[in-house]
């Protein structure tokens, strides 16, 4: 069974010949540094990189790419080598490097020569870093292990190499980047003409190894937000009965993105659709703004001439300016509608093909639900849309295990239709959203590998919790009162402490028998009711330290209710991802800054799909015992 590693965790290697696979979504350069018993890299000759890809026992790719395979023969390494560090860096171009926080999280896997996965690690939590030590293979008592490192460097490759002990780190980093730049020049195809642009056209023209360019502005024109990092859409074969006309995009295909599995390809495709919608909307808004500014400029110029203020000359100038504005706006809208039609067609193909973890509750995938044998790579938290394309919804997928806790706002809310939800209504809807998310998390994990605990001090969420309680998905009754709150928090805090010690000691599974090793989700309703200062401190500790060791927080709260704690709780709110029980435009993407409307993923009225899914999961858990 594949070991899913978290940062700092290690796993034994049962064989000496392995492959390191890297999937980054954008071109990265990959290398390996050999270290002695002290972890010191003794010189440039101990670093394998695109300019010098082969060392004894190590072979790395010779060019920057979105996917890599590094071959490692541990038995062939020099005797002095005790450590192999796998390095990733973003190529420097246009005078500056990208940052890992602006691209999809790189994924790494250690596999046997036959492709069987031994361990995998997703490098999450990166931000300004442009170079990172991803994995480390190290020798301990004549046995080799792999450790998930994920140590990033905002100063880039020179800082990383210097930290490895290399005295001439900057010179070597420059040589590596020069080799990467040359490889990118060979790998990136010529750009398509603007006339053939559009979301699907960009994906067809782009190499899967092409790097997304930085946003650029042309003089007086719109922004080009193209991002050629998606795999080309699957084109019809030569024997297709319905050939695609010249200049027309190929029909959309579910799973046409890069990835090692259909699940990963669908995940990357959804991410690409999100980027496509962000890009085409930004381009449309930019074009409309340009048309408005041009109209104002031409009107100002016309009125600046006193001869044009009266008579037919001025009126003709104004009509001509307005006509040019209308033409530009119509052209922008036509291009946007074309792109939107392509994305809508892709969504209609992709949505039915999504696995349960990515699908809405009304998707037929849930009606054929079977308890999974392994956890998925991501979970659908809801949908995203923009005002210009309200009918097109992009799934909001969060990688698993969750890196951040979730906070569902239960304060007074106003829906998009103008409906006002007072505190009582908002709390009920927020708790229903929490139960829907908890049911999803339970359903997409193997039986017994995920558990839900509930803190409901006043019992206000009893009605919403019925699906979890009635099906036995929650094995313990919701904790109530101050004593119940304290007991649950103490038990989960102890689990976090013991798991951290076990991970640091290299025995992640060596937990006492009374500690549930399953991942835990704690639902907290009506915070801060029932919480004293000690309980608040423990809650903050769980929010900060819990996700790395499998303890996740889902709060149902109104931030204004906790104002009495002042700045004490500010770090807690900032660490959580805020969701709403009704559609709300509070989410902003870091790419172009759109205000996206989030819609929760709720169960259709009258549907019993959640009870059916949880009942099957509970039966499977009972059989397993």
BELJODA-V731651 format. One record per pair of residues at least 4 apart in sequence whose ideal C-beta (glycine too) atoms are under 6 Angstrom apart, sorted by the first residue. I is the first residue (numbers start at 0). J is the second residue. Records with the same first field share a line. If there is no record, write none. Layout:
I: J ; J
//
This chain:
1: 116 ; 119
2: 10 ; 118
4: 8 ; 118 ; 120 ; 147
5: 547
6: 147 ; 149
7: 502
8: 147 ; 502 ; 507
9: 144 ; 146 ; 505
10: 118 ; 145
11: 144
12: 143 ; 145
15: 73 ; 74
16: 72 ; 112
17: 71 ; 109
18: 68 ; 70 ; 110
19: 69 ; 85 ; 109
20: 68 ; 108 ; 110
21: 29 ; 67 ; 107
22: 66 ; 106
23: 27 ; 65 ; 105
24: 65 ; 102 ; 103
25: 65 ; 102 ; 210 ; 211 ; 228
26: 63 ; 64 ; 65 ; 208 ; 210
27: 87 ; 89
28: 49 ; 63 ; 88 ; 90 ; 179
29: 59 ; 60 ; 67 ; 87
30: 47 ; 48 ; 59 ; 86
31: 47 ; 57 ; 59 ; 83 ; 85
32: 40 ; 46 ; 84 ; 163
33: 45 ; 80
34: 38 ; 39 ; 40 ; 82
35: 39 ; 79 ; 81
36: 81
38: 82
39: 164
40: 45 ; 163 ; 164 ; 165
41: 45
43: 171
47: 52 ; 54 ; 57 ; 59
48: 175
49: 61 ; 62 ; 178 ; 179 ; 182
50: 174 ; 178
52: 59 ; 61
53: 58
55: 75 ; 77
56: 72 ; 75 ; 76
57: 71
58: 70
59: 69
60: 67
62: 182
63: 90 ; 179 ; 182 ; 183
64: 208
65: 207 ; 208
73: 143
76: 80
81: 138
82: 137
83: 136
84: 132 ; 135
85: 133 ; 134
86: 132
87: 131 ; 133
88: 130 ; 156
89: 96 ; 97 ; 129
90: 179 ; 183
91: 96 ; 176
96: 129 ; 155
97: 101
98: 127 ; 129
99: 125 ; 128
100: 125 ; 126
104: 121 ; 122 ; 123
105: 122
106: 121
107: 120 ; 133 ; 134
108: 116 ; 119
109: 117 ; 118 ; 145
110: 114 ; 116
111: 115
118: 145
120: 147
122: 133 ; 149
123: 402
125: 151
127: 153
128: 151 ; 152 ; 153
129: 155
130: 152 ; 155 ; 156 ; 159
131: 151
132: 148 ; 150
134: 145
135: 146 ; 148
136: 143 ; 145
137: 144
138: 143
139: 144
152: 158 ; 159
154: 158
156: 172
157: 168 ; 169 ; 172
160: 165 ; 168 ; 171 ; 172
161: 168
167: 171
183: 187
186: 208
187: 209
188: 206
191: 195 ; 204
195: 200
196: 200
197: 337 ; 338 ; 341
198: 275 ; 338 ; 341 ; 342
199: 232 ; 248 ; 341
200: 248
201: 225 ; 227
202: 229 ; 232
203: 231 ; 232
205: 209 ; 227
207: 230 ; 257
209: 227
211: 226 ; 228
214: 222
215: 223
216: 222
221: 282 ; 285 ; 286 ; 289
222: 281 ; 285
224: 278 ; 281 ; 282
226: 274
229: 256 ; 271
230: 256 ; 257
232: 249 ; 255
233: 252 ; 255
234: 249
235: 239 ; 243
243: 247 ; 249
248: 341
251: 344 ; 345 ; 348
253: 348 ; 349 ; 352
254: 261 ; 264 ; 265
256: 264 ; 267 ; 268 ; 271
257: 267
258: 263 ; 264 ; 267
259: 263
262: 354
266: 377
269: 394 ; 396
272: 393
273: 393
275: 342
276: 280 ; 342
277: 590 ; 591 ; 593
279: 338
280: 385 ; 387
281: 591
283: 331 ; 335
286: 331
287: 328 ; 331
290: 324 ; 327 ; 328
294: 320 ; 324
297: 320
298: 320
301: 307 ; 316
307: 312 ; 313 ; 316
308: 313
311: 315
335: 339
339: 388
343: 391
345: 349
346: 350
353: 357 ; 358
355: 364 ; 365 ; 368
356: 375 ; 378 ; 443
357: 379 ; 394
358: 362 ; 364
359: 600
360: 602 ; 608
361: 603
365: 608
368: 612
370: 446 ; 616 ; 619
371: 445
372: 445
374: 399 ; 444
375: 443
377: 396 ; 398 ; 399
378: 397 ; 399 ; 439
379: 394 ; 396 ; 600
380: 395 ; 397
381: 395 ; 597 ; 598 ; 599 ; 600
382: 392 ; 598
383: 393 ; 395 ; 595
384: 389 ; 392 ; 596
401: 546 ; 551
402: 546
403: 576
404: 542 ; 552 ; 575
405: 553 ; 576 ; 578
406: 554 ; 575 ; 577
407: 429 ; 432 ; 433 ; 555 ; 578
408: 579
409: 425 ; 426 ; 429 ; 555 ; 556 ; 557
410: 557 ; 559
411: 421 ; 422 ; 425
412: 420 ; 425 ; 581
413: 419
414: 418 ; 581
415: 582
420: 424 ; 425
425: 429
428: 580
429: 555 ; 580
430: 460 ; 463 ; 555
431: 463
432: 580 ; 599
433: 522 ; 553 ; 555
434: 463
435: 601 ; 602
437: 451 ; 520
438: 609 ; 613
440: 449 ; 520
441: 449 ; 472
442: 612 ; 616
444: 448 ; 449
446: 616 ; 619 ; 620 ; 623
447: 620 ; 623
448: 517
449: 517 ; 518
450: 517 ; 519
451: 473 ; 520
452: 487 ; 521
453: 477 ; 522
454: 478 ; 484 ; 487 ; 523
455: 460 ; 477 ; 524
456: 479 ; 484 ; 528 ; 529
457: 525 ; 528
458: 479
459: 525
460: 464 ; 524
464: 468
465: 469
466: 609 ; 610
467: 472 ; 473
468: 473
470: 610 ; 613 ; 614 ; 617
471: 617
472: 613
478: 483 ; 487
479: 483
481: 529
484: 529 ; 534
485: 534
488: 534 ; 537
491: 541 ; 550
492: 537
494: 514
495: 544 ; 545 ; 548 ; 550
497: 510 ; 514
498: 548
499: 548
501: 506 ; 507 ; 509
502: 507
510: 514 ; 516
518: 549
519: 550
520: 551 ; 553
521: 552
522: 553
523: 554
524: 555
526: 554 ; 556
527: 561
530: 534 ; 535
539: 571
540: 544
541: 545 ; 550 ; 552
542: 552 ; 571 ; 574
545: 550
546: 551
561: 568
564: 568
579: 583
580: 599
582: 596 ; 598
583: 597
584: 594 ; 596
586: 595 ; 597
587: 592 ; 594
588: 593
602: 606 ; 609
607: 611
//
